[in-house]
Each structure stands twice: as structure tokens, then as C-alpha cells.
Amino acid sequence: MDAISRGREAENLACQYLEQQGLRLVSRNYRCRRGEIDLIMTDRENLVFIEVRYRSRSHYGSGAESVQYRKQQKLIACAHNYLQRNPAAARRPGRFDVVAVSPDRDGLDIQWIPNAFTL
């Protein structure tokens, strides 16, 4: 399986997991000039921008650790773009979550980090 297919599989798995936790999907793979947001969901009254990271090995850090400052800035800029284009969504409180997916003995492990970083 190539990296794009693994990434899509990780996004699908993350979306299913978060829906089981009570979140509702609003948009997938929202793209703008500054980048892409993997999942946009609602969690009660909150609008949640979610970055999904898959790591087959942790030699260079976990998926969650790979969402460093530059990536965070791209996600924030993309979220601003989304909110400008969707004024109703801009009235909701928002947050940024990270979902890290990695293989383990039983299949795939999911680590959900709500409010992983702030503006």
C-alpha cells in the first residue's frame, strides 16, 4: 500500500473513531492556498479542525509529535480561510485536535489529542 492510500485509510479510521466518540463530520480534506485540513467536525457546540497523522514507525517521533510549529501555522491559516468562507461556523468556539494513527500488535492504534494546540 502506498503512502496516499495509507493516509486515506488513517483518515477514514480517525473519522469513524471520532464519530463513535460523538463528533459529527462537517467536511473532509478542506483545501485552500495555505494548505489542507484533514477533517472538520463538530463536538457539541465546538467546531474542531483535525489533523490526522499516520506513522508506520516511531524512529523520528510519533505522528502527534510531527505536528510542529510550521504545520500548526498552516492549519491555523487554513482554518481562518474556512471560517471566512463559512460565517455561520465562525460563530462557534473552535479548537485544533490531532489524531495519530500507528500500527500495533492488534492492528492500528489511535491516539486522539483534543485541543492539541491553540492560536
Secondary structure, DSSP 8 states (H G I E B T S, - for coil): --HHHHHHHHHHHHHHHHHHTT-EEEEEEEEETTEEEEEEEEETTEEEEEEEEE-S--TT--TGGG--HHHHHHHHHHHHHHHHH-HHHHTS-EEEEEEEEEEETTEEEEEEEEEEE--
